Amino acid sequence: MDAALQQVQGWAAELEALCERIAPRFGRVEVRRRAGAFVRGLLSGVERKNGWQLAEQASEATPDGMQRLLYQARWSADEVRDDLRDYVVEHLGDPGGVLVVDETGFLKKGGKSAGVQRQYSGTAGRIENCQLGVFLAYAGPKGHALVDRELYVPEGWIADRPRCREAAIGDTVEFQTKPQLARVMLRRALDAGVPVAWVTGDEVYGGDRRLRLWLEAQDVPHVLAVKRSEPLVSGLFRQDRADTLAAGVPAGAWRHYRAGDGAKGPRVYAWARVAIRPLREPGRDYWLLLRRSLADGELAFYVCYGPAGATLAELVAVAGVRWTVECCFQQAKGETGLDHYEVRRYDAWYRHITLSMLAQAFLAGMRARAGAAAATGGG
């Protein structure tokens, strides 16, 4: 049999197995079939993965069935999320795995969509009318995929309960900051036994001292970006800003390391670290990690907690992994319709996003399988 055809048949069989895996989450046979058709549509080549095009892909005359799946059918998006997380662990899991927290924006018109308001979107690079989703990605040597999600609901929304009810945001939903949402997802991953050696994230999460202390209490090593003004314990009864500590690093302490690949090739920077927190836990250590651009000398700062024997190169590698979540967003939006939804309700957002993440996890799993086959000469 032709190798390419054999691979396609193998992928098709794996997709059917994945749909069977989540089938028990849907009580009725009709809903199970439509969920499978929805996921296949997300993986198809249609330009927009909205209700109309997904319905056409499934040979349905109207989008009503796809809309019922998101709005009315009885099923738990959280249960499917657990299935996709387990699927990712099976295909990508590694003892050295890294969990990455980050957010992405979904541009919207009007004010009806759950949690929408004018707020800064890193996706757009400016303040826009948008929803913000906080996500957890898993990254390891075999690949990376999104494994959890939470919709950020601003305080103004929570204070307006009638508006919340109109968008199906339950009365039990309370305001949570983005770092608090990240903690909820990290807790779920740790409780589920996801193999993880490190956690990383940008300044939004690194700048939350409560999140850092919580990770320490769980003994979870981390490399989290912070602002230059972040106050850090540099000695007994002494604090210094991150940039003040950076100014004291001798010129000979900097080392050049590659922190992954970017759009223009390898990302090479100068790196150094400074020991902080003189009162340490046995076998653990704390550092301020510094990254300096070779082009203009611009500095970036990371607070690190991890095994006392961790090398500078190890910390750099974890910091570099943070960019994989951007790859996940790009893949999910470009290939599995993460941002193609046309729903306004809170529960419907979770349903579409979860099924899109499931489709993206499938692609990540198949890429990992293809890579393993190539490495062993099997394809």
C-alpha positions as CSV (number, residue, x, y, z in Angstrom):
1,M,0.0,0.0,0.0
2,D,1.2,3.5,-0.8
3,A,2.8,5.0,2.3
4,A,0.8,8.3,2.0
5,L,-2.5,6.5,1.7
6,Q,-1.6,4.3,4.6
7,Q,-0.9,7.3,6.7
8,V,-4.2,9.0,5.8
9,Q,-6.1,5.8,6.6
10,G,-4.3,5.6,9.9
11,W,-5.2,9.2,10.8
12,A,-8.8,8.6,9.8
13,A,-8.9,5.5,12.1
14,E,-7.4,7.5,15.0
15,L,-9.9,10.3,14.5
16,E,-12.8,7.8,14.7
17,A,-11.2,6.4,17.9
18,L,-11.0,9.9,19.4
19,C,-14.7,10.5,18.5
20,E,-15.6,7.2,20.1
21,R,-13.6,8.2,23.2
22,I,-15.7,11.3,23.8
23,A,-19.0,9.6,22.7
24,P,-20.0,8.6,26.3
25,R,-20.1,12.4,27.2
26,F,-23.1,12.8,24.9
27,G,-26.3,11.0,26.0
28,R,-28.1,10.7,22.7
29,V,-26.9,9.0,19.6
30,E,-27.9,12.0,17.4
31,V,-25.8,14.3,19.6
32,R,-22.8,12.0,19.5
33,R,-22.9,11.8,15.7
34,R,-23.2,15.6,15.4
35,A,-20.3,16.2,17.8
36,G,-18.2,13.9,15.6
37,A,-19.3,15.8,12.5
38,F,-18.5,19.1,14.3
39,V,-14.9,17.9,15.1
40,R,-14.4,16.6,11.5
41,G,-15.6,19.9,10.2
42,L,-13.1,21.8,12.4
43,L,-10.4,19.6,10.9
44,S,-11.6,20.1,7.3
45,G,-10.3,22.5,4.8
46,V,-13.3,24.8,4.9
47,E,-12.3,28.5,5.2
48,R,-14.5,29.4,8.1
49,K,-15.5,26.9,10.8
50,N,-18.9,28.6,11.6
51,G,-22.3,27.0,11.9
52,W,-23.2,27.3,8.2
53,Q,-19.9,25.9,6.9
54,L,-19.7,23.1,9.4
55,A,-23.3,22.1,8.5
56,E,-22.5,22.1,4.8
57,Q,-19.4,20.0,5.5
58,A,-21.7,17.5,7.3
59,S,-24.2,17.6,4.4
60,E,-26.8,19.3,6.5
61,A,-29.2,21.8,4.9
62,T,-29.2,24.3,7.8
63,P,-26.9,25.2,10.7
64,D,-29.7,24.4,13.2
65,G,-28.2,21.1,14.3
66,M,-24.7,22.5,14.9
67,Q,-26.2,25.4,16.9
68,R,-28.2,23.0,19.0
69,L,-25.0,21.1,19.8
70,L,-23.5,24.3,21.2
71,Y,-26.7,25.8,22.8
72,Q,-29.2,23.2,23.8
73,A,-27.8,19.6,23.7
74,R,-27.0,18.0,27.1
75,W,-23.3,17.4,27.5
76,S,-20.5,18.7,29.6
77,A,-17.7,20.6,28.0
78,D,-15.6,20.0,31.1
79,E,-15.8,16.3,30.7
80,V,-14.7,16.5,27.1
81,R,-11.9,18.8,28.3
82,D,-10.7,16.1,30.6
83,D,-10.7,13.6,27.8
84,L,-8.7,15.9,25.5
85,R,-6.2,16.5,28.3
86,D,-5.7,12.8,28.8
87,Y,-5.3,12.3,25.1
88,V,-2.6,15.0,25.0
89,V,-0.8,13.3,27.9
90,E,-0.9,9.9,26.2
91,H,0.5,11.3,23.0
92,L,2.8,14.1,24.2
93,G,3.4,13.4,27.9
94,D,6.9,13.5,29.1
95,P,8.5,13.7,32.6
96,G,10.2,17.0,31.5
97,G,6.9,18.5,30.3
98,V,6.1,22.2,30.7
99,L,2.8,23.8,31.4
100,V,2.4,27.2,29.8
101,V,-0.2,29.8,30.8
102,D,-1.3,32.6,28.5
103,E,-4.3,34.5,27.2
104,T,-5.6,35.3,23.7
105,G,-8.2,37.7,22.5
106,F,-11.3,37.1,20.4
107,L,-12.5,40.3,18.6
108,K,-16.2,40.9,18.8
109,K,-18.8,43.4,17.8
110,G,-21.5,44.7,20.2
111,G,-21.8,44.0,23.9
112,K,-23.9,40.8,24.1
113,S,-21.1,38.1,24.0
114,A,-20.2,36.8,27.5
115,G,-17.4,38.8,29.0
116,V,-16.9,41.1,26.1
117,Q,-15.7,44.7,26.7
118,R,-13.1,47.1,25.5
119,Q,-9.8,45.8,26.9
120,Y,-6.3,45.2,25.8
121,S,-5.8,42.3,23.5
122,G,-2.3,41.0,22.9
123,T,-3.7,39.4,19.7
124,A,-4.5,42.8,18.3
125,G,-1.8,44.6,20.1
126,R,-4.2,47.3,21.3
127,I,-7.4,48.0,23.2
128,E,-10.3,46.4,21.3
129,N,-13.8,45.2,21.9
130,C,-13.1,41.6,22.6
131,Q,-13.4,38.5,24.8
132,L,-10.3,37.2,26.5
133,G,-9.6,33.5,27.1
134,V,-7.0,32.3,29.5
135,F,-5.4,29.0,28.3
136,L,-3.1,26.3,29.6
137,A,-0.9,24.5,27.1
138,Y,1.2,21.4,27.5
139,A,4.7,21.3,25.8
140,G,7.2,18.5,25.6
141,P,9.8,17.0,23.3
142,K,7.0,15.4,21.2
143,G,4.9,18.5,20.6
144,H,2.5,20.9,22.2
145,A,-1.2,21.4,22.5
146,L,-3.8,23.4,24.5
147,V,-5.3,21.4,27.4
148,D,-7.5,23.8,29.4
149,R,-9.3,27.1,29.1
150,E,-11.3,29.7,31.1
151,L,-13.2,32.7,29.9
152,Y,-12.1,35.9,31.6
153,V,-15.3,37.7,32.9
154,P,-14.5,41.3,33.9
155,E,-15.6,42.8,37.2
156,G,-18.1,45.0,35.5
157,W,-19.9,42.0,34.1
158,I,-20.0,40.2,37.4
159,A,-21.5,43.3,39.1
160,D,-24.4,43.3,36.6
161,R,-26.1,40.0,37.3
162,P,-29.1,40.6,34.9
163,R,-26.6,41.0,32.0
164,C,-24.8,37.9,33.2
165,R,-28.0,35.8,33.1
166,E,-28.7,37.0,29.6
167,A,-25.4,35.6,28.5
168,A,-25.9,32.4,30.6
169,I,-23.2,33.3,33.1
170,G,-24.5,31.6,36.3
171,D,-25.0,33.4,39.6
172,T,-22.2,31.2,41.1
173,V,-19.6,32.6,38.7
174,E,-17.5,35.0,40.6
175,F,-14.9,37.5,39.4
176,Q,-11.4,35.9,39.0
177,T,-8.3,37.6,37.8
178,K,-6.3,36.0,35.0
179,P,-3.7,34.6,37.4
180,Q,-6.5,33.2,39.5
181,L,-7.9,31.5,36.4
182,A,-4.5,30.2,35.6
183,R,-4.2,28.7,39.1
184,V,-7.6,26.9,38.7
185,M,-6.3,25.3,35.5
186,L,-2.9,24.4,37.0
187,R,-4.6,22.8,40.0
188,R,-6.7,20.7,37.7
189,A,-3.7,19.5,35.7
190,L,-1.7,18.7,38.8
191,D,-4.6,16.8,40.4
192,A,-5.0,14.8,37.2
193,G,-1.4,13.7,37.4
194,V,-0.2,15.5,34.2
195,P,3.6,14.8,34.0
196,V,5.2,18.2,34.4
197,A,8.6,19.5,35.4
198,W,8.1,23.2,35.0
199,V,5.5,26.0,34.6
200,T,6.1,29.1,32.6
201,G,4.1,32.2,31.6
202,D,4.4,35.9,30.8
203,E,4.4,39.0,33.1
204,V,0.6,38.9,33.7
205,Y,1.2,35.7,35.6
206,G,4.7,36.1,36.8
207,G,3.8,39.5,38.3
208,D,1.2,37.9,40.6
209,R,3.2,37.0,43.7
210,R,0.3,34.9,45.1
211,L,0.5,32.6,42.1
212,R,4.2,32.2,42.5
213,L,3.9,31.4,46.2
214,W,1.2,28.9,45.4
215,L,3.4,27.1,42.9
216,E,6.2,27.0,45.5
217,A,3.8,25.6,48.0
218,Q,3.0,22.8,45.5
219,D,6.7,22.4,44.9
220,V,6.3,23.1,41.2
221,P,9.4,24.6,39.6
222,H,8.7,27.6,37.4
223,V,10.2,30.3,35.2
224,L,7.8,33.3,35.1
225,A,8.4,36.6,33.4
226,V,8.2,39.8,35.5
227,K,8.5,43.5,34.9
228,R,11.7,45.3,35.4
229,S,10.2,47.0,38.5
230,E,9.3,43.7,40.3
231,P,10.6,43.9,43.9
232,L,12.6,40.8,44.8
233,V,14.3,39.6,48.0
234,S,18.0,40.0,47.4
235,G,19.3,39.6,50.9
236,L,18.3,39.3,54.5
237,F,15.8,42.1,55.2
238,R,16.5,43.6,51.7
239,Q,14.6,44.0,48.5
240,D,15.7,45.3,45.1
241,R,14.0,45.9,41.8
242,A,14.7,43.4,39.1
243,D,16.5,46.0,36.9
244,T,18.7,47.0,39.9
245,L,19.9,43.5,40.3
246,A,20.5,43.2,36.6
247,A,22.7,46.3,36.7
248,G,25.1,44.5,39.1
249,V,25.7,41.5,36.8
250,P,29.4,41.5,35.6
251,A,30.0,41.5,31.9
252,G,31.7,38.1,32.1
253,A,28.6,36.4,33.5
254,W,26.5,36.6,30.3
255,R,26.2,33.5,28.1
256,H,24.7,33.1,24.6
257,Y,22.0,30.6,24.4
258,R,19.4,29.7,21.8
259,A,15.8,29.9,23.2
260,G,13.9,28.1,20.4
261,D,13.1,29.2,16.9
262,G,11.2,32.2,15.8
263,A,9.7,33.3,12.5
264,K,13.1,34.6,11.4
265,G,15.1,31.6,12.6
266,P,16.8,30.7,15.9
267,R,16.2,33.2,18.8
268,V,19.6,33.7,20.3
269,Y,20.1,36.0,23.3
270,A,22.6,36.8,26.0
271,W,21.5,35.2,29.4
272,A,22.6,35.5,33.0
273,R,21.1,34.8,36.4
274,V,21.3,36.2,39.9
275,A,20.7,34.2,43.1
276,I,17.8,35.6,45.2
277,R,16.0,34.6,48.4
278,P,18.9,33.7,50.7
279,L,16.6,31.6,52.9
280,R,16.0,28.6,50.6
281,E,14.1,25.4,50.9
282,P,16.4,22.3,51.1
283,G,17.3,21.2,47.6
284,R,15.6,24.2,46.0
285,D,16.9,27.5,44.8
286,Y,15.6,30.9,43.5
287,W,17.0,33.0,40.7
288,L,16.4,36.1,38.7
289,L,16.9,35.1,35.1
290,L,18.0,37.9,32.7
291,R,17.7,37.9,28.9
292,R,19.4,40.6,26.9
293,S,18.8,41.2,23.2
294,L,21.9,41.0,21.0
295,A,20.4,43.6,18.7
296,D,19.6,46.5,21.1
297,G,20.4,45.3,24.6
298,E,16.8,45.3,25.7
299,L,16.4,43.3,28.9
300,A,13.7,40.8,30.0
301,F,13.3,39.4,33.5
302,Y,12.1,36.1,34.9
303,V,11.6,34.9,38.5
304,C,12.7,31.2,38.8
305,Y,12.2,28.5,41.4
306,G,13.5,25.0,40.9
307,P,16.0,22.3,41.8
308,A,19.2,23.6,43.3
309,G,21.2,21.9,40.6
310,A,19.3,23.5,37.7
311,T,21.7,25.0,35.2
312,L,21.4,28.3,33.4
313,A,20.9,26.4,30.2
314,E,17.9,24.6,31.7
315,L,16.3,27.8,32.9
316,V,16.8,29.3,29.4
317,A,15.2,26.3,27.8
318,V,12.1,26.6,30.0
319,A,11.8,30.3,29.2
320,G,12.0,29.5,25.5
321,V,9.1,27.0,25.8
322,R,6.7,29.8,26.7
323,W,6.5,30.7,23.0
324,T,4.9,27.3,22.2
325,V,1.6,28.6,23.5
326,E,1.6,31.2,20.7
327,C,2.1,28.4,18.2
328,C,-0.9,26.6,19.8
329,F,-3.0,29.7,19.4
330,Q,-1.9,30.2,15.8
331,Q,-2.5,26.5,14.9
332,A,-5.9,26.4,16.7
333,K,-7.1,29.7,15.1
334,G,-5.7,28.9,11.7
335,E,-6.5,25.1,11.5
336,T,-9.3,24.2,13.9
337,G,-11.4,27.3,14.1
338,L,-10.7,28.4,17.7
339,D,-11.9,32.0,16.9
340,H,-14.5,31.2,14.3
341,Y,-17.4,30.8,16.7
342,E,-20.6,32.8,16.4
343,V,-22.0,32.2,19.8
344,R,-22.7,34.7,22.6
345,R,-23.5,32.6,25.6
346,Y,-21.0,31.6,28.3
347,D,-21.7,27.9,28.0
348,A,-21.7,27.9,24.2
349,W,-18.2,29.6,24.3
350,Y,-16.8,26.7,26.4
351,R,-18.4,24.1,24.1
352,H,-17.0,25.5,20.8
353,I,-13.6,26.3,22.3
354,T,-13.3,22.8,23.8
355,L,-14.1,21.0,20.6
356,S,-11.7,23.2,18.7
357,M,-9.0,22.4,21.3
358,L,-9.8,18.7,20.9
359,A,-9.3,19.0,17.1
360,Q,-6.0,20.8,17.7
361,A,-4.9,18.1,20.2
362,F,-5.7,15.4,17.5
363,L,-3.4,17.2,15.0
364,A,-0.6,17.5,17.7
365,G,-1.0,13.8,18.4
366,M,-0.8,12.8,14.8
367,R,2.3,15.0,14.3
368,A,3.9,13.3,17.2
369,R,3.1,9.9,15.8
370,A,4.5,10.9,12.4
371,G,7.6,12.2,14.0
372,A,8.1,9.0,15.9
373,A,7.6,6.9,12.8
374,A,10.1,9.0,10.8
375,A,12.7,8.7,13.6
376,T,12.4,4.9,13.6
377,G,12.3,4.7,9.8
378,G,8.7,3.7,9.8
379,G,7.5,6.5,7.5
